[in-house]
Amino acid sequence: MNWRKSTYSSGGDGDTCVEIAALPAHVAIRDSKAPARAVLSVPAASFAAFIESVKRCSQSTE
């Protein structure tokens, strides 16, 4: 899987974040501090809706 980390990751080495990997119909999510542990997989459409909701909430608090 091709894991990507948010550009908003904090810390000196950017390891305090989650990472995502796009799969054909799902998005895999893991903790960047413990990449060998469990991975959460959600439907791609649900993940996209979640991200859009976060963006809307972020814009309304600015």
ZAKOL-748157 format. One record per atom (N, C-alpha, C, CB): x negated, y negated, z; residue in three letters. Coordinates in steps of 0.02 Angstrom, whole numbers, plus 50000, padded with zeros to 5 digits. Each point is the difference from the previous one (the first is absolute). Glycine has a CB too. Layout:
REM residues N
XYZALA...
***
This chain:
REM residues 62
499585005950000MET500424994150000MET499564993850000MET500915006250061MET499334988749907ASN499654993649998ASN500284995450054ASN499775001349875ASN499904998450183TRP500254996150057TRP499814992749992TRP499915010150074TRP500574985549943ARG499884992849997ARG500164997050068ARG500274999649876ARG499344995450143LYS500094996650063LYS500224992949987LYS499135007350055LYS501294990049988SER500234993249993SER499434995050002SER501085003450052SER498994991349910THR499504994650002THR500074996250065THR500024999149875THR500515002150163TYR500104996750065TYR499705004050057TYR501044994949956TYR498595010550030SER499695004050052SER499564995650043SER500045010249927SER499984991150138SER499594996050045SER499405004150025SER501024993450035SER498565003350002GLY499415003450028GLY499404999249955GLY500755008150056GLY498674993149972GLY499384999249964GLY499955004449939GLY499484996950105GLY500755009349902ASP499965004549942ASP500685001649971ASP498975004850050ASP501554991549971GLY500665000949971GLY500325006750015GLY499654992349913GLY500215010650145ASP500275006650014ASP500614999950046ASP498855004449985ASP501464989950026THR500584999650043THR500624998949959THR499304995650094THR500845008949862CYS500554999249953CYS500265006849979CYS499534989049961CYS501015010950001VAL500225006149968VAL499764999949928VAL501025000850075VAL498955005049896GLU499815000749930GLU500585003449964GLU498765000850027GLU501324997749909ILE500535003149961ILE499695003249937ILE500854991750044ILE499495013349933ALA499815003349936ALA500655001249961ALA498955005550052ALA501064992449887ALA500595000949957ALA499995007149971ALA500034987749973ALA500525015750035LEU500105006649971LEU500554999449948LEU499645005950108LEU500494999249852PRO500514999349947PRO500684997550024PRO499415009149943PRO500854993550111ALA500664997950024ALA500004997550072ALA500485008249922ALA498944991850110HIS499954998150070HIS499404995450011HIS500545010850033HIS499444986350026VAL499424996250023VAL499765003450063VAL500414989049948VAL498955012650054ALA499705003050060ALA499704994550042ALA499765010849938ALA500314989850128ILE499774994950046ILE499595003450054ILE501004992549977ILE498425004750040ARG499605002850054ARG499664994550040ARG499805010449931ARG499984991350128ASP499644995450044ASP499274999849978ASP500795002450098ASP498954991749886SER499324999449976SER499485001950054SER500384991149922SER499825008650142LYS499535001850053LYS499965007650009LYS500254989250057LYS500255014449917ALA500025007350008ALA500245003149934ALA500224998950125ALA499395000449822PRO500225002449934PRO500105007549995PRO499414990349954PRO500295013650090ALA500075007349996ALA500645002450035ALA498765000949997ALA501584994750038ARG500615001950034ARG500595000149952ARG499564995250106ARG501035005449920ALA500615000749960ALA500114994249953ALA500495006650093ALA499844995049852VAL500194995149949VAL500764999849997VAL498935002049933VAL501344992050065LEU500724999149992LEU500144998849927LEU500124995250117LEU500375008249856SER500194999249930SER500724997649997SER499185009049964SER500944985649999VAL500684997349993VAL500154999149925VAL499924994150113VAL500725006149869PRO500174998849930PRO499764993149977PRO501015007650012PRO498754992149927ALA499724993749974ALA500514994350002ALA499245006749926ALA501384994750057ALA500524994850001ALA500114997350071ALA500545005449900ALA499444998950149SER500094997950070SER499424995750022SER500665010350024SER498744991649956PHE499414996150019PHE500024993149967PHE499335010650012PHE500884989149925ALA500054993649965ALA500524995550034ALA499675005649892ALA500894997350129ALA500514996150035ALA499744997450066ALA500895006849945ALA498724997350091PHE499704997950063PHE499534994149989PHE500095011850044PHE499484988749906ILE499524994649986ILE500364993649982ILE499165008549961ILE501364991949999GLU500394994049982GLU500324996950061GLU500215004849887GLU500044999350158SER500304997550062SER499484996450043SER500845009349996SER498574993650009VAL499464996950039VAL499824993249969VAL499565011550035VAL500404988349900LYS499834993749965LYS500534994650014LYS499415006549911LYS501234995450086ARG500544995250013ARG499974997450071ARG500715005849916ARG499184998750132CYS499964998050070CYS499404995450012CYS500555010750034CYS498904990849933SER499394996050007SER500124993049972SER499285010449992SER501064989149953GLN500134993549968GLN500484995850042GLN499805005149888GLN500674998250146SER500494996350039SER499714997350065SER500885007149950SER498544995550072THR499704997650062THR499454994949987THR500275010950053THR499594987649884GLU499474995149984GLU500244993050009GLU499525008049921GLU
***
